[in-house]
Amino acid sequence: MSAYDEFNTHIGKINDLCCVLNLLTWDARTQMPEEGTVTRGHQISTVAGIAQEMFTNPKTLQMIEAAEKEVKGEPEDSYRVRAVRYAREHYEVARKIPVSLVTELNELKMISQTVWIEARKNDDFQSFAPYLEKMVKLQRGIAEGVGYSDHPYDALLVRYEPGMTAKRLKALFAELKAGLTPILERAKAYPEARHDFLTERLYPADRQKAFATDISRKFGYDFKRGKVDLTVHPFEISFTRQDVRITTRYDEKYAPQALFGLFHETGHALYEQGANPAITRTALATDLLDLYAVAGTSYGFHEAQSRMWENLVGRSQVFWNNHFPLLQSYFPDQLKDVDAEQFYRAVNRVKPSLIRTESDEVTYNFHIMIRVEIEMGLLDGSISIKELPEVWNAKYQEYLGVTPPNNRLGVLQDIHWSSGLFGSFCSYTLGNVVSAQLYEAALKQNLEIEPALAKGEYQPLLDWLTENVYRHGHAFLPDELLRRSTGSSLTVEPYFRYLNHKYEQLFPPKG
Amino acid sequence: MSAYDEFNTHIGKINDLCCVLNLLTWDARTQMPEEGTVTRGHQISTVAGIAQEMFTNPKTLQMIEAAEKEVKGEPEDSYRVRAVRYAREHYEVARKIPVSLVTELNELKMISQTVWIEARKNDDFQSFAPYLEKMVKLQRGIAEGVGYSDHPYDALLVRYEPGMTAKRLKALFAELKAGLTPILERAKAYPEARHDFLTERLYPADRQKAFATDISRKFGYDFKRGKVDLTVHPFEISFTRQDVRITTRYDEKYAPQALFGLFHETGHALYEQGANPAITRTALATDLLDLYAVAGTSYGFHEAQSRMWENLVGRSQVFWNNHFPLLQSYFPDQLKDVDAEQFYRAVNRVKPSLIRTESDEVTYNFHIMIRVEIEMGLLDGSISIKELPEVWNAKYQEYLGVTPPNNRLGVLQDIHWSSGLFGSFCSYTLGNVVSAQLYEAALKQNLEIEPALAKGEYQPLLDWLTENVYRHGHAFLPDELLRRSTGSSLTVEPYFRYLNHKYEQLFPPKG
């Protein structure tokens, strides 16, 4: 066996264990009977421990070094070279984080998630505060271990957005604020679109599912390698490209949640299903730091796909012109007095709100900025846990003009901090920005895409994305992948062109 | 950490991996999209390899030895003593089987199952024969490795029925033949019970499920620690006692399949759910040879529970007197001209048939004897693969008076041989015999059980079984557990008392 093959076989087994971890999680969230929790925790912990040991073992370094020698001189862009390089990068980060910190973090996550659930239910920030305090301290410890030159946040971003920094994010946010504020102001000047038919009529769950899976299929989701299940918190998860599942919940009193939720998860699934078969069970389909089977190169790039299929495609006028009749055929009574244009306007309302997950395309980014600014402040010590609710509420007033009446609808709304996901919030906004940049490039590079979309055909868009993004897995880091696919580094221009075009039509500038 | 704790922690992790293997299998059979097969195979193989290495590693032996020293002098029946002893026994067997044979067997299983599926579909024994030849050779190799004094079959029985031998089985079969033949002859002399309402009317699947799960719940299956899923081949599987799942399929044209199938799987599930919480994640809840998370002490003892709840309870007259009105409430049209007695007789027909899984309580054992006699013959060389179809058909004619018209309905009907399960068929018949022995003992020892059953209450029976059998896991081998719970070694007497009583009422001796 060659050195590369030995390396690749070893990583293949780690990938298998990551797929197993994903399955244990999927099952716990969609299938497991309620009293299975504790023993499932043991199972996850045992498999994660074995995978962690296999990856951080010094033998892995020897295999990486031997493989590096073997692939030296091979084409810079080849999957072999990239797989070894990527494994090396993750190995270097992983070995800088003390094992004791990882153990402590895993234990804290389990407890603090439980405490957070109770705290949110009871609107009791004080009970969660000490756990958040510990979590921030642990995150600082990890940042110190990994190392950074400018801001501790940079060291956490490595895990979710390799190449991104606090400084770059701050600059991006400044641009976003400047560009989004006028759109939001304009939207506020308009009366809300009619939407009684969305909030006052019942949409049976089975028909919601039927319509949304029809659309998923049209987008290109391969049901021979996927399925749709029921869950409380929707997500996408994969066990190699051969088995990529999505989940959703159905609110019969508010159908858009499940419809757009399924478009969103379909976008994630298309990324995973689009991976090149050649990278199956390789480093390029594995997050070796988080021990998570995933081919998407970063959280932001993944989110860009879900946002593209949910928003740029799924919330477009041309989409509803094409597919509203199908929706109407599933809900003839509910939509008998509604037309495509009214439906399009109803699902594109813009209105500042308190809850991130219920926000619209324009205000969503403000929810993210607030969180990221707070994370940075917690990490560099400029914000204390004690003053957190106050800071949160002040920022909501400043950016969105709304103030949470309690912490349940404020600082306690997200699971992320209790789960230790510091550094991941920015991915949602990066996803928005990247989705528009990719979409614009796709339409420019392949002139068949736009006419196809006009006819409700998605294969040309999917082909471009697969060819330029999906198939590569982790072969290229976000910045490199963006330049390769769009010819440009990260830029907000396409995003603003997209938003301005859409919202000038919905809310033409007055006077 | 004490030596025992170190041993127990190590085995706990192996149990976690066995639970993971069970989940990977459950998911593959009930959830996985069709194209997930190949990568799922890798995942199973990786986890099984790790679990195998963890158990057969010499360090495990050191831990067992250290734990043996520590528990020396503790009560003979204590779970600690038993866990160490059981692990030692399995370790001794496992280390006698060369790793190369295990690998070869696992690879052969995968291929030969696929070949068997095709062969059965095409009624083509010849295409399967070479794989069966290899399989028998491998099984002989395993038998030689494990060692035996009398018959190679004894070495294979260790895995499924520790303590059982070819010699004991032959004696048992002789007794069974002598006792069953007159019952079968008597049944043949009677006209078949009316059963048009079972074969000529449609029973919607959702109502079949509703009735069967009502009964499962009455039997005592805890749905907070279990659930019922859909599958092609029904089974029960667990991931600790906290999560014990059963599956079934529904034939709307023949409801008894799903109804009794679910009673059967519920019996298996009650065994697993009834394990003492103290043995969770210990050796006593783990088949360390097969790397399978299971608390039942042998295949036969497990089958005894499924048979007891399916047949002794679920096919009894008193059961249908109690619950036929409930069944009728789910199927008012289908059962409008049927009464409890007619239903009871219809689901207790006795008739020789070609297919094991469709056979009745009396003829079932003949199907098993045929298979076990053939397995013994294949192993000791007295039967060749070439003459197998002929031998099969001759035995069917001899024992049951029927001859398969083709191999699809004959020698190709079971998955077991392609899966390498040589030595496991006898468990079905042992299950029948043991179920009656346990049932009789329970009713004798606790006089509240029978009146409760007469009222459709199952808690007293379940309590007796849990106390005497279920809670112990692998602490006692089958023979010992039988003596402890019934005061007697394995005996066919209670089984014949049960059958004769039941079938003398159904088919009174004539003349």
Interface residues (C-beta under 8 A of the other chain):
Chain A: G12 K13 D16 L17 C19 V20 L23 L24 D27 Q31 M32 P33 E34 E35 G36 T37 V38 T39 R40 H42 Q43 S45 T46 V47 I50 D222 F223 K224 R225 G226 K227 F239 T240 Q242 D243 R245 T280 R281
Chain B: G12 K13 D16 L17 C19 V20 L23 L24 D27 Q31 M32 P33 E34 E35 G36 T37 V38 T39 R40 H42 Q43 S45 T46 V47 I50 D222 F223 K224 R225 G226 K227 F239 T240 Q242 D243 R245 T280 R281
